[in-house]
Amino acid sequence: MYLAGEWADSENGEVSNAINPATGEVMATVPKATLNDVNRCVEASRAAFHGAEWKNIDPAQRGRILHKMAAATYEAAKELAKIESENNGKTFREALSEIRYGAWTLEYFAGYADKIEGTTIPVPGNRLNYTLRQPIGVTAHIVPWNFPLQLALRSIAPALAAGCTVIAKPASWTPLSLIAWMRKIDEANVGLPSGVLQVITGSGRLIGDALAGHKGVDGIVLTGGVPTGQAVMAKASENLTPVTLELGGKGANVVFPDANLKYAAKAVCFGIFMNAGQMCWAGSRLIVHEEIHDDFVAAVVAEVSKWKVGPGMSEGVRIGSLVHENHRAEVLEKLADGLSHGGKVVCGGSAVKGDGAFMEATVVIDVEPDNPLFYDELFGPVLSVSKFATEEEALSLANNSDFGLLNGIWTNNLSRAHKLARDIESGMVSINEYPVTFPQTAFTGWKQSGIGIEQSKDALRFYTKVKNVNIKL
């Protein structure tokens, strides 16, 4: 772990195994932090936050540090992608793209470091009134296992740009790429004072809860499932600590007959089968017009049938391993439960025989809204397909979800596209491509998909607090 500016084991020396899910082999051992390690980490973070070296730094210098971090990330991207592919199971191609995206995010927020501004406010009388935007303080970042490095950098970048200090806690299944990245940043000597950025490893239930409930933590950022988000929010409420929660999703791709169907079929596959479907923003529901249903489903099946399943570092592989055999078992159990409520498998439906946590790309048609395959987040390579007849019915089906992260609309009717974008109940809508995001665009969910905003200048609101100053002249 990287605590208080130095590499350290856990207090008691305990470790856990980091496994390659494609082979079942142990890649490395990782420290299992204790509660005392958490306290040490928070104390170092608080000291760094209040220390003059970070507190009084020129904001433009924070930006220069972030640019150096981005450069170090780009330079090491292939090495880090190999580690992430082997530890997470995803393809090398996906891992490399995501890590470069993380470097891009560092660059984006580097440019914002000296542009966090207050306002002057006209008030009655002989007074001057203005606001300051100041960093929120110590931030704890609880990182998921599905995009281990990219989603860490997504929140680390704005936190540092705002002048906060950061404690990053990777998922216990996939800690290696974040640790390796932290070593690259340490070796690059980018200019971060000791304690400003730390990485602590260990049990999510123990260490994540300890960070969420710690009085010394001023803000908590979590990407994870709804139950985890609820648990973290409950712990944070003990100290009224602000949270940003990016949680689950059950995204729908709504396809109309006038869409570019050949392109849409490829994008639908990309939206559910990349990263083996282990994505909060996965398009796990396909809502397709009855007029084109059969042909479009056939096009989706034909496309994904070309996608090779195998170890993420192997040539030509498009679908890697799921993150863990236990997770694959959970996905298959949910699939079986859904099929007991109806639906017909037209592609896949099983684990891939042999070593590793591999699963076939699966397409299920005739899925009704009361089927768990329609409303439950399986977090695996399973696409549920439902028909619609009218635009109103399509909107109703898309909105018939407890989640509201990303939905897709496929049509060349400009009026229809904008009306549906307005009326669909989700934080993000993508028209005629899926999925897509950029560091400068808000990544945000409605309903049970989360609280707050990641990415974009709007993310900086979480990492800063407003102070109003009134002066009687």
Helices and strands as residue ranges (DSSP letters): E 2-3, E 6-7, E 15-20, E 25-31, H 35-50, H 52-55, H 59-75, H 77-88, H 92-110, E 127-135, E 138-142, H 150-162, E 165-169, H 176-188, E 197-199, I 204-208, H 209-212, E 219-223, H 226-237, E 243-246, E 252-255, H 261-273, G 274-277, E 285-289, H 293-304, E 308-309, E 317-319, H 325-339, E 344-347, E 362-365, H 372-375, E 382-388, H 391-399, E 403-404, E 406-410, H 414-423, E 428-431, E 443-444, E 446-447, E 450-451, E 453-454, G 457-459, H 460-463, E 464-472
